Every structure is written in structure tokens, then in C-alpha cells.
Amino acid sequence: MAEQQLDAVAHGDVPVLEELAQMHINTLPNSGLDERTYHLVRLAALIAMDSAPASYLANLQVARDAGVTVEDAQAVCVAIAPIVGSARIVSATGNVLRGLGLGAAISEQK
């Protein structure tokens, strides 16, 4: 049962993902930030929160589409490392890699 639910989440087949998407609809225009800055701030928040791989996957795909580069992401890590600590930065790196692996696995199943 739990595996079926996780599989449904991974494939976007559950209402909770729709609700999460609704939460993000107007955040960019309401933030008053330009699109690039908006995504960099979100990346910093993900790192600070020690977010799960799926969170990085969802946010980094959109950020990449908006023109955020790997170099930009590295710059964010350098900028916030003194605040969040090296352990968070290392954890974020691992979670990004796991998220990318999750994305690749989902793509292969389609």
C-alpha cells in the first residue's frame, strides 16, 4: 500500500501535488523579484531547510528553464555557506544528485 502511494506521488497521480502546485501559482509575481532572483532565493531556502531530493528536482527544473545555471547555483552555495554551514551545503549537493536520479528514473518509466 505505501509503495503504491509513493509510486503515485512520483508519477504525479495524487491530489496533494495539485494542491502544492496551486500554492506556487502567484508567488513569482507577488514576490516582486525578477525571475532569476526568485529562483536563486528559492534555492537558498531549499538548502537552508535541508529539503528533500524531490523538492530540488521540482524547483531546479523550473529554475533551469528560467535560465539559472549550475554556476548560479554554486554561487548561491558559496554565498550562504557561512550562514547555513558546510554540512547543509554537502547535504544539499547529495539531495540534488538524488533528485536528478529520481527525475531520470521517472522519465525512464514514462
Rosetta constraint file for C-alpha pairs under 8 A:
AtomPair CA 1 CA 5 HARMONIC 6.37 0.50
AtomPair CA 2 CA 6 HARMONIC 6.19 0.50
AtomPair CA 3 CA 7 HARMONIC 6.03 0.50
AtomPair CA 4 CA 8 HARMONIC 6.13 0.50
AtomPair CA 5 CA 9 HARMONIC 6.26 0.50
AtomPair CA 6 CA 10 HARMONIC 6.13 0.50
AtomPair CA 7 CA 11 HARMONIC 6.25 0.50
AtomPair CA 8 CA 12 HARMONIC 6.06 0.50
AtomPair CA 8 CA 13 HARMONIC 4.90 0.50
AtomPair CA 8 CA 14 HARMONIC 6.17 0.50
AtomPair CA 9 CA 13 HARMONIC 5.89 0.50
AtomPair CA 9 CA 14 HARMONIC 5.89 0.50
AtomPair CA 9 CA 17 HARMONIC 7.38 0.50
AtomPair CA 10 CA 106 HARMONIC 7.15 0.50
AtomPair CA 11 CA 106 HARMONIC 7.07 0.50
AtomPair CA 12 CA 17 HARMONIC 6.36 0.50
AtomPair CA 13 CA 17 HARMONIC 7.79 0.50
AtomPair CA 14 CA 18 HARMONIC 7.33 0.50
AtomPair CA 15 CA 19 HARMONIC 6.40 0.50
AtomPair CA 16 CA 20 HARMONIC 6.20 0.50
AtomPair CA 17 CA 21 HARMONIC 6.13 0.50
AtomPair CA 18 CA 22 HARMONIC 6.26 0.50
AtomPair CA 19 CA 23 HARMONIC 6.45 0.50
AtomPair CA 20 CA 24 HARMONIC 6.89 0.50
AtomPair CA 21 CA 25 HARMONIC 6.62 0.50
AtomPair CA 23 CA 27 HARMONIC 7.82 0.50
AtomPair CA 24 CA 28 HARMONIC 7.90 0.50
AtomPair CA 26 CA 30 HARMONIC 5.92 0.50
AtomPair CA 27 CA 31 HARMONIC 5.79 0.50
AtomPair CA 28 CA 32 HARMONIC 7.01 0.50
AtomPair CA 28 CA 33 HARMONIC 6.94 0.50
AtomPair CA 28 CA 34 HARMONIC 7.93 0.50
AtomPair CA 28 CA 35 HARMONIC 6.96 0.50
AtomPair CA 28 CA 38 HARMONIC 6.71 0.50
AtomPair CA 29 CA 33 HARMONIC 7.36 0.50
AtomPair CA 31 CA 38 HARMONIC 7.65 0.50
AtomPair CA 33 CA 37 HARMONIC 6.16 0.50
AtomPair CA 33 CA 38 HARMONIC 5.60 0.50
AtomPair CA 34 CA 38 HARMONIC 6.07 0.50
AtomPair CA 35 CA 39 HARMONIC 6.39 0.50
AtomPair CA 35 CA 66 HARMONIC 6.95 0.50
AtomPair CA 36 CA 40 HARMONIC 6.34 0.50
AtomPair CA 36 CA 63 HARMONIC 7.49 0.50
AtomPair CA 36 CA 66 HARMONIC 6.65 0.50
AtomPair CA 36 CA 67 HARMONIC 7.06 0.50
AtomPair CA 36 CA 68 HARMONIC 6.34 0.50
AtomPair CA 37 CA 41 HARMONIC 6.08 0.50
AtomPair CA 38 CA 42 HARMONIC 6.29 0.50
AtomPair CA 39 CA 43 HARMONIC 6.17 0.50
AtomPair CA 39 CA 59 HARMONIC 7.77 0.50
AtomPair CA 39 CA 63 HARMONIC 5.55 0.50
AtomPair CA 39 CA 68 HARMONIC 7.51 0.50
AtomPair CA 40 CA 44 HARMONIC 6.28 0.50
AtomPair CA 40 CA 63 HARMONIC 7.93 0.50
AtomPair CA 40 CA 68 HARMONIC 7.70 0.50
AtomPair CA 40 CA 72 HARMONIC 7.62 0.50
AtomPair CA 40 CA 73 HARMONIC 7.16 0.50
AtomPair CA 40 CA 76 HARMONIC 6.90 0.50
AtomPair CA 41 CA 45 HARMONIC 6.26 0.50
AtomPair CA 42 CA 46 HARMONIC 6.18 0.50
AtomPair CA 42 CA 59 HARMONIC 7.82 0.50
AtomPair CA 43 CA 47 HARMONIC 6.29 0.50
AtomPair CA 43 CA 56 HARMONIC 7.85 0.50
AtomPair CA 43 CA 59 HARMONIC 7.59 0.50
AtomPair CA 43 CA 60 HARMONIC 7.75 0.50
AtomPair CA 43 CA 73 HARMONIC 7.48 0.50
AtomPair CA 43 CA 76 HARMONIC 7.62 0.50
AtomPair CA 44 CA 48 HARMONIC 6.15 0.50
AtomPair CA 44 CA 76 HARMONIC 6.44 0.50
AtomPair CA 44 CA 77 HARMONIC 7.45 0.50
AtomPair CA 44 CA 80 HARMONIC 7.14 0.50
AtomPair CA 45 CA 49 HARMONIC 6.06 0.50
AtomPair CA 46 CA 50 HARMONIC 6.14 0.50
AtomPair CA 46 CA 51 HARMONIC 5.21 0.50
AtomPair CA 46 CA 55 HARMONIC 7.57 0.50
AtomPair CA 46 CA 56 HARMONIC 7.19 0.50
AtomPair CA 47 CA 51 HARMONIC 6.34 0.50
AtomPair CA 47 CA 84 HARMONIC 7.99 0.50
AtomPair CA 47 CA 88 HARMONIC 6.48 0.50
AtomPair CA 47 CA 89 HARMONIC 6.76 0.50
AtomPair CA 47 CA 92 HARMONIC 5.65 0.50
AtomPair CA 48 CA 84 HARMONIC 6.00 0.50
AtomPair CA 48 CA 88 HARMONIC 6.93 0.50
AtomPair CA 50 CA 88 HARMONIC 6.36 0.50
AtomPair CA 50 CA 91 HARMONIC 7.01 0.50
AtomPair CA 50 CA 92 HARMONIC 6.48 0.50
AtomPair CA 51 CA 55 HARMONIC 6.25 0.50
AtomPair CA 51 CA 56 HARMONIC 7.19 0.50
AtomPair CA 51 CA 92 HARMONIC 7.46 0.50
AtomPair CA 51 CA 95 HARMONIC 7.63 0.50
AtomPair CA 52 CA 56 HARMONIC 6.85 0.50
AtomPair CA 52 CA 95 HARMONIC 6.32 0.50
AtomPair CA 52 CA 99 HARMONIC 7.94 0.50
AtomPair CA 53 CA 57 HARMONIC 6.24 0.50
AtomPair CA 53 CA 95 HARMONIC 4.52 0.50
AtomPair CA 53 CA 96 HARMONIC 5.75 0.50
AtomPair CA 53 CA 97 HARMONIC 7.64 0.50
AtomPair CA 53 CA 98 HARMONIC 5.58 0.50
AtomPair CA 53 CA 99 HARMONIC 4.13 0.50
AtomPair CA 53 CA 100 HARMONIC 7.85 0.50
AtomPair CA 53 CA 102 HARMONIC 7.87 0.50
AtomPair CA 54 CA 58 HARMONIC 6.22 0.50
AtomPair CA 54 CA 99 HARMONIC 5.25 0.50
AtomPair CA 54 CA 102 HARMONIC 7.38 0.50
AtomPair CA 55 CA 59 HARMONIC 6.19 0.50
AtomPair CA 55 CA 99 HARMONIC 7.64 0.50
AtomPair CA 56 CA 60 HARMONIC 5.62 0.50
AtomPair CA 56 CA 95 HARMONIC 7.22 0.50
AtomPair CA 56 CA 96 HARMONIC 5.75 0.50
AtomPair CA 56 CA 99 HARMONIC 6.12 0.50
AtomPair CA 57 CA 61 HARMONIC 6.13 0.50
AtomPair CA 57 CA 96 HARMONIC 6.92 0.50
AtomPair CA 57 CA 99 HARMONIC 4.89 0.50
AtomPair CA 57 CA 100 HARMONIC 6.08 0.50
AtomPair CA 57 CA 102 HARMONIC 7.88 0.50
AtomPair CA 57 CA 103 HARMONIC 6.76 0.50
AtomPair CA 58 CA 62 HARMONIC 6.77 0.50
AtomPair CA 59 CA 63 HARMONIC 6.13 0.50
AtomPair CA 60 CA 64 HARMONIC 5.89 0.50
AtomPair CA 61 CA 65 HARMONIC 6.31 0.50
AtomPair CA 62 CA 66 HARMONIC 6.33 0.50
AtomPair CA 63 CA 67 HARMONIC 6.46 0.50
AtomPair CA 63 CA 68 HARMONIC 5.36 0.50
AtomPair CA 64 CA 68 HARMONIC 4.85 0.50
AtomPair CA 64 CA 69 HARMONIC 6.35 0.50
AtomPair CA 68 CA 72 HARMONIC 6.09 0.50
AtomPair CA 68 CA 73 HARMONIC 7.41 0.50
AtomPair CA 69 CA 73 HARMONIC 6.47 0.50
AtomPair CA 70 CA 74 HARMONIC 6.18 0.50
AtomPair CA 71 CA 75 HARMONIC 6.14 0.50
AtomPair CA 72 CA 76 HARMONIC 6.36 0.50
AtomPair CA 73 CA 77 HARMONIC 6.41 0.50
AtomPair CA 74 CA 78 HARMONIC 6.32 0.50
AtomPair CA 75 CA 79 HARMONIC 6.09 0.50
AtomPair CA 76 CA 80 HARMONIC 6.17 0.50
AtomPair CA 77 CA 81 HARMONIC 5.75 0.50
AtomPair CA 77 CA 89 HARMONIC 6.45 0.50
AtomPair CA 78 CA 82 HARMONIC 7.89 0.50
AtomPair CA 80 CA 84 HARMONIC 6.10 0.50
AtomPair CA 80 CA 85 HARMONIC 7.86 0.50
AtomPair CA 81 CA 85 HARMONIC 5.01 0.50
AtomPair CA 81 CA 86 HARMONIC 5.84 0.50
AtomPair CA 81 CA 88 HARMONIC 7.85 0.50
AtomPair CA 81 CA 89 HARMONIC 6.50 0.50
AtomPair CA 82 CA 86 HARMONIC 7.58 0.50
AtomPair CA 84 CA 88 HARMONIC 6.12 0.50
AtomPair CA 84 CA 89 HARMONIC 7.54 0.50
AtomPair CA 85 CA 89 HARMONIC 6.72 0.50
AtomPair CA 86 CA 90 HARMONIC 6.17 0.50
AtomPair CA 87 CA 91 HARMONIC 6.04 0.50
AtomPair CA 88 CA 92 HARMONIC 5.95 0.50
AtomPair CA 89 CA 93 HARMONIC 6.25 0.50
AtomPair CA 90 CA 94 HARMONIC 6.41 0.50
AtomPair CA 91 CA 95 HARMONIC 6.15 0.50
AtomPair CA 92 CA 96 HARMONIC 6.01 0.50
AtomPair CA 93 CA 97 HARMONIC 6.35 0.50
AtomPair CA 94 CA 98 HARMONIC 6.19 0.50
AtomPair CA 95 CA 99 HARMONIC 5.92 0.50
AtomPair CA 96 CA 100 HARMONIC 6.15 0.50
AtomPair CA 97 CA 101 HARMONIC 6.21 0.50
AtomPair CA 98 CA 102 HARMONIC 6.12 0.50
AtomPair CA 99 CA 103 HARMONIC 6.16 0.50
AtomPair CA 100 CA 104 HARMONIC 6.19 0.50
AtomPair CA 101 CA 105 HARMONIC 6.15 0.50
AtomPair CA 102 CA 106 HARMONIC 6.18 0.50
AtomPair CA 103 CA 107 HARMONIC 6.15 0.50
AtomPair CA 104 CA 108 HARMONIC 6.21 0.50
AtomPair CA 105 CA 109 HARMONIC 6.45 0.50
AtomPair CA 106 CA 110 HARMONIC 6.62 0.50
